[in-house]
Amino acid sequence: MSTPEPVQPIPAVQPIPAARPDAAASSEPPARSGPVPAPGTEPFVSLHTAVVLLAAVVIGLVIATLTVLSGAHPATAAVAGLTAAGAGTTVLRSLIR
């Protein structure tokens, strides 16, 4: 019978650091992922305009739906909804700041 070969020890595994050691001391913001807008460009509409128009569309849809449910012709409901949205836009513009 032959003698068994000695077992080689498994080398220790070094843990992977969770973050860079200098990341906590850095005052730089984290890098953004995704497309970066060109300098000097502005959005197509401002946030205020988008909120006002969205609220006006919701008001117009509610008025048109209520008009249809009251038994009016759908064309009449469309006119009522568009009128409410148009009138609501001017009021919402001054109310939402």
Order of alpha helices (4+ residues) and beta strands (2+ residues): alpha-alpha
